[in-house]
């Protein structure tokens, strides 16, 4: 257990209320004692309601298996394993080490359990085991209110429950080191908003140095570079974790036992990429009885999970089937839902109101030309197939990865869609999206023809006749926005370069995705994007004068700075990436020639 003494959250709340009322009086408001006491009572009651609602939100979860009624998080929670640099932690280690001024980023892939862990952290606060009161914000809500500041949004979410609360009181609570900001889902912000809110998070960290801040999201290169933030990665589950999770799930007992035995007998090791991720493990259980096998490709995995959800709808009753209210066959249902996902994804909508959901469903019906009662289709999405769920007054996907999978289906199925511009939009808006890797698995030939080969050709065309050993800037200016030369304690030499990607450089993220799709074409020993690019102290002496740390000098990737760039390991990075692009272009063209050679005789024979 933690060495931090347990506190009474109600007592802390009372102390904060008293301090805040005193603060209001000192700031020029002439409160009489009776008025001040009345204000304090109102604050106590309203803030207690906020905390009760937060306790309800964080203490209950809905999943693929528990779609109708939320279940207690703690009854189904298994310990979370985390890694910081090369050191591994359990969740309790993380809680025990939580201190004033902590700056933490929690990253994890889709379905890894990072949002569940964040809710678990909130419970630690709410139950008084950590001496802070959580201010919990789901960042996706800022997409719909992109003009509002982070602190204004936080204050507004609390003032719904107590009108006496304000941004000034929130700031005072942060100054007193009483509040902890918990910002969930940074990756769910549109890419255009991320830089803005990242700057605001850094401003808050500077203004309130003792107030803890926790940010969660999928892995993001720009977030990795945040100064003074420790990065913890949610690790995949081990076999014993997977067995424990399945044992806690309310599911048909016979199927559960068989599945657990299969996990122990080698299923976990054979399909570790799936079985070590909580969401995908749950989907494995859903499909286990029907298919008795697990596909190797992720898109087939989602397809089988959808088919299972469509045909069977009660986890606790084997072979129980619920009515499909819309009466649609499965192929039409999939077409309609994939269109719905396309519209919502490209509008950056992960959650929406009832009326917005109805509007998106109607748009999908109009595009697909399927005759169906939209209210019945909506009923299926909530009650039968259960791909959407209600979250208070909002509606959201049961998991964002389903939206990505069905959006990828829509892009591939509709020849009218401009695949190249659609993929460019996806990468610019959500560079960590799973859509492009899924499309690569579904139809790599089409992706190569419509997007990859034209993209690679255009990039290499810009570098024609350029000596990159002399002018590395010519490649760098195509993929990054700036470079920062800075002092680093982690670098033995004390100096390094970091890359500034910027909103405009879709090329960088596209290149990163291509290296994930074609790992066999990467030169052995290549630098990956998370590595630091070391520089030598002589750069300072020769080009910037005598500057003492701490400092950070920004450089633009221009020809004027080529002499500086040649003194860094970035020249190797440039060379490796350009070689990769050339190998990729040659590989695709060779594959297309070979495919044409194989299919050509068959087509000529058919024409006879």
Secondary structure, DSSP 8 states (H G I E B T S, - for coil): --SS----HHHHHHHHHHHHHHHHHHTT----HHHHHHHHHHHHHHHHHHHHHHHHHHHEE--SS--SS-EEHHHH----EEEETTEEEEHHHHHHT--TT-EEEEE--TTSSHHHHHHHHHHHHHTTSSSSEEEEEEGGGGGTTTTS-HHHHHHHHHHTT-TT--HHHHHHHHHTT-EEEEEE-GGGS-HHHHHHHHHHHHHHHHHTTTS-EEEEES--HHHHT-TT-EEEEE----HHHHHHHHHHS-S-HHHHHHHHHHIIIIIHHHTHHHHTSHHHHHHHHHHHHHHSS--SSHHHHHHHHHHHHHH---TTSTT-----TT---HHHHHHHHHHHHHHHHHTT-SEE-HHHHHHHHHHHHHHHT----HHHHHHIIIIIS--EEEETTEEEES-HHHHHHHHHHHHHH-TTS-HHHHHHHHHHH-TT-SHHHHHHHH-HHHHIIIIIHHHHHHHHHHTTT--TTT-THHHHHHH-SEEEEEE-TTSTTSEEEEEE--TT-HHHHHHHHHHHHTGGGS-TT---TTS-EE--THHIIIII-S--SS-EEEE--SGGGHHHHTTSTHHHHHHHHHHHHHHHHHHHHHHHHHHHHHHHHHHHHHH-
